[in-house]
Amino acid sequence: MSKELNVRESASSRICSVLFLLLTCSLWLPAQSTTQAPAGESTSRPAQPPTPPDAPAPDPGTETTAPPKSAAKRTLNKLDPHCIDVIFHSCWSSPAADPAKSTPSDEEIAAKDIDVGYYYLKDKNYRAAESRLKEALEIMPSSPVALIGLAQAQQKLGQRDEARQSYEAYLKLNPDGSEADKVKKALAQLK
């Protein structure tokens, strides 16, 4: 019984001494690192990589890169009163928009909607394809590519009447178009 008690006491004293050692080291190491490095500089990595002895050292006055900002400065920039970082970054004191950049034309917007609509068709997301292709047709109502894609999406969604109307609208625009035979076959399947 006394042996068991001695073993427990020696184990607990060892644990206490290890914990004391860890606590002392954890308090000593941060104090040691703050005394070695000047304020605002990191000790984990040197400011500049070492250079070979025969390489000329750059003149600090001609360097174009800004010195790295400290963590405190990065935090202060995040807390800038002119910006909000909640879901997205927004600033109300931003510079004016570049007048050289023009807004996209209706044809470019419609072409983008058609591209995205066909992407959704390939991805089998027929609701999204239908929505984007309808948006393209609002801008360019006589787009045969958008009409075929819309009809295909509507057909996959089980909207037979709407698909038939879209296919027929294509045939009215392009009765002899390159896709006319495929459209006629699709219409035959819908009837």
C-alpha positions as CSV (number, residue, x, y, z in Angstrom):
1,M,0.0,0.0,0.0
2,S,2.8,2.4,0.9
3,K,4.6,1.5,-2.4
4,E,1.5,2.3,-4.3
5,L,1.2,5.6,-2.5
6,N,4.9,6.4,-3.2
7,V,4.5,5.7,-6.9
8,R,1.4,7.9,-7.1
9,E,3.3,10.7,-5.2
10,S,6.3,10.5,-7.5
11,A,4.2,10.4,-10.6
12,S,2.2,13.5,-9.5
13,S,5.4,15.3,-8.5
14,R,6.9,14.5,-12.0
15,I,3.7,15.8,-13.7
16,C,3.9,19.0,-11.6
17,S,7.5,19.5,-12.4
18,V,6.9,19.0,-16.1
19,L,4.0,21.5,-16.0
20,F,6.1,24.0,-14.1
21,L,8.9,23.6,-16.7
22,L,6.5,24.1,-19.6
23,L,4.9,27.2,-17.9
24,T,8.3,28.7,-17.3
25,C,9.4,28.1,-20.9
26,S,6.2,29.5,-22.3
27,L,6.7,32.7,-20.3
28,W,10.4,32.9,-21.1
29,L,10.2,32.4,-24.9
30,P,7.9,35.3,-25.7
31,A,9.9,37.6,-23.4
32,Q,13.1,36.4,-25.2
33,S,11.7,37.0,-28.7
34,T,10.5,40.5,-27.8
35,T,13.8,41.6,-26.5
36,Q,15.7,40.4,-29.7
37,A,13.6,42.0,-32.4
38,P,12.7,45.7,-32.8
39,A,9.1,46.6,-32.5
40,G,7.0,45.8,-35.6
41,E,9.5,43.4,-37.2
42,S,9.0,39.6,-37.4
43,T,11.6,37.3,-36.0
44,S,10.5,34.2,-37.9
45,R,12.0,35.4,-41.2
46,P,14.8,37.9,-41.9
47,A,13.7,41.2,-43.6
48,Q,15.8,40.4,-46.7
49,P,17.3,37.1,-47.9
50,P,21.0,36.8,-47.4
51,T,23.0,37.8,-50.4
52,P,26.2,36.1,-51.7
53,P,29.4,38.0,-50.9
54,D,30.1,38.9,-54.5
55,A,26.6,40.2,-55.3
56,P,26.1,44.0,-55.1
57,A,23.7,45.0,-52.4
58,P,20.7,47.1,-53.6
59,D,20.4,50.7,-52.6
60,P,17.5,51.0,-50.1
61,G,16.6,54.4,-51.6
62,T,15.9,52.9,-55.0
63,E,13.7,50.0,-54.0
64,T,10.2,50.2,-55.4
65,T,8.5,47.7,-53.1
66,A,6.9,49.1,-49.9
67,P,8.0,47.6,-46.6
68,P,5.6,44.9,-45.3
69,K,2.9,46.3,-43.1
70,S,2.6,45.1,-39.5
71,A,-0.4,43.1,-38.3
72,A,-1.6,46.2,-36.4
73,K,-1.6,48.3,-39.5
74,R,-3.4,45.6,-41.5
75,T,-6.0,45.5,-38.7
76,L,-6.4,49.3,-38.8
77,N,-6.8,49.2,-42.5
78,K,-9.7,46.7,-42.1
79,L,-11.3,49.1,-39.5
80,D,-11.0,52.0,-41.9
81,P,-14.2,54.1,-41.4
82,H,-14.6,54.4,-45.2
83,C,-15.0,50.7,-45.8
84,I,-17.2,47.9,-44.7
85,D,-16.1,44.2,-44.7
86,V,-19.1,42.2,-43.7
87,I,-20.1,39.9,-46.6
88,F,-18.3,41.8,-49.3
89,H,-15.8,44.7,-49.3
90,S,-17.4,48.1,-50.0
91,C,-16.0,51.6,-49.8
92,W,-17.9,54.8,-50.2
93,S,-14.9,57.0,-50.8
94,S,-13.7,55.0,-53.8
95,P,-12.3,56.8,-56.8
96,A,-14.6,57.5,-59.7
97,A,-15.1,54.8,-62.3
98,D,-12.8,54.7,-65.3
99,P,-14.6,56.5,-68.2
100,A,-12.5,54.5,-70.7
101,K,-14.4,51.3,-69.7
102,S,-17.7,51.2,-71.4
103,T,-20.8,49.4,-70.3
104,P,-21.5,46.2,-72.2
105,S,-23.9,46.4,-75.1
106,D,-27.3,44.6,-75.2
107,E,-25.8,42.1,-77.7
108,E,-22.9,41.3,-75.4
109,I,-25.2,40.8,-72.4
110,A,-27.5,38.6,-74.5
111,A,-24.5,36.6,-75.8
112,K,-23.3,36.1,-72.2
113,D,-26.8,35.0,-71.1
114,I,-26.9,32.5,-74.0
115,D,-23.5,31.1,-73.1
116,V,-24.5,30.7,-69.5
117,G,-27.8,29.2,-70.5
118,Y,-26.1,26.5,-72.6
119,Y,-23.6,25.9,-69.8
120,Y,-26.6,25.1,-67.5
121,L,-28.1,22.9,-70.2
122,K,-25.0,20.8,-70.3
123,D,-24.9,20.7,-66.5
124,K,-28.6,19.5,-66.5
125,N,-29.7,22.6,-64.5
126,Y,-32.8,23.2,-66.7
127,R,-34.5,25.8,-64.5
128,A,-31.4,28.0,-64.6
129,A,-31.0,27.4,-68.3
130,E,-34.6,28.4,-69.0
131,S,-34.2,31.6,-66.9
132,R,-31.0,32.8,-68.6
133,L,-32.2,32.0,-72.1
134,K,-35.5,33.9,-71.4
135,E,-33.4,36.9,-70.3
136,A,-31.4,36.7,-73.5
137,L,-34.7,36.6,-75.5
138,E,-35.9,39.6,-73.7
139,I,-32.9,41.5,-75.1
140,M,-32.8,39.8,-78.5
141,P,-36.2,38.3,-79.3
142,S,-35.0,37.0,-82.7
143,S,-32.0,34.9,-81.5
144,P,-32.4,31.5,-83.0
145,V,-29.7,30.0,-80.7
146,A,-31.6,31.2,-77.6
147,L,-34.9,29.9,-78.9
148,I,-33.5,26.4,-79.5
149,G,-31.8,26.3,-76.1
150,L,-34.9,27.6,-74.4
151,A,-37.1,25.0,-76.1
152,Q,-34.7,22.2,-75.1
153,A,-34.7,23.3,-71.4
154,Q,-38.5,23.6,-71.5
155,Q,-38.8,20.1,-73.0
156,K,-36.6,18.7,-70.3
157,L,-38.7,20.4,-67.6
158,G,-41.8,18.8,-69.1
159,Q,-43.3,22.1,-70.4
160,R,-44.4,20.6,-73.7
161,D,-46.6,23.6,-74.8
162,E,-43.9,26.2,-74.1
163,A,-41.3,24.0,-75.8
164,R,-43.5,23.6,-78.8
165,Q,-44.0,27.4,-79.0
166,S,-40.2,28.0,-78.8
167,Y,-39.5,25.5,-81.5
168,E,-42.2,27.0,-83.7
169,A,-40.8,30.5,-83.1
170,Y,-37.4,29.3,-84.3
171,L,-39.0,27.8,-87.5
172,K,-40.7,31.1,-88.2
173,L,-37.4,32.9,-88.0
174,N,-35.3,30.3,-89.8
175,P,-37.4,27.8,-91.8
176,D,-34.3,26.7,-93.7
177,G,-31.8,27.2,-90.9
178,S,-29.0,24.8,-90.1
179,E,-30.9,23.4,-87.1
180,A,-34.3,23.3,-88.9
181,D,-34.3,19.5,-89.4
182,K,-33.5,18.8,-85.7
183,V,-36.2,21.3,-84.6
184,K,-38.8,19.6,-86.8
185,K,-37.9,16.2,-85.3
186,A,-38.2,17.6,-81.8
187,L,-41.6,19.1,-82.7
188,A,-42.7,15.7,-84.0
189,Q,-41.7,14.1,-80.7
190,L,-43.8,16.7,-78.8
191,K,-47.0,16.0,-80.7
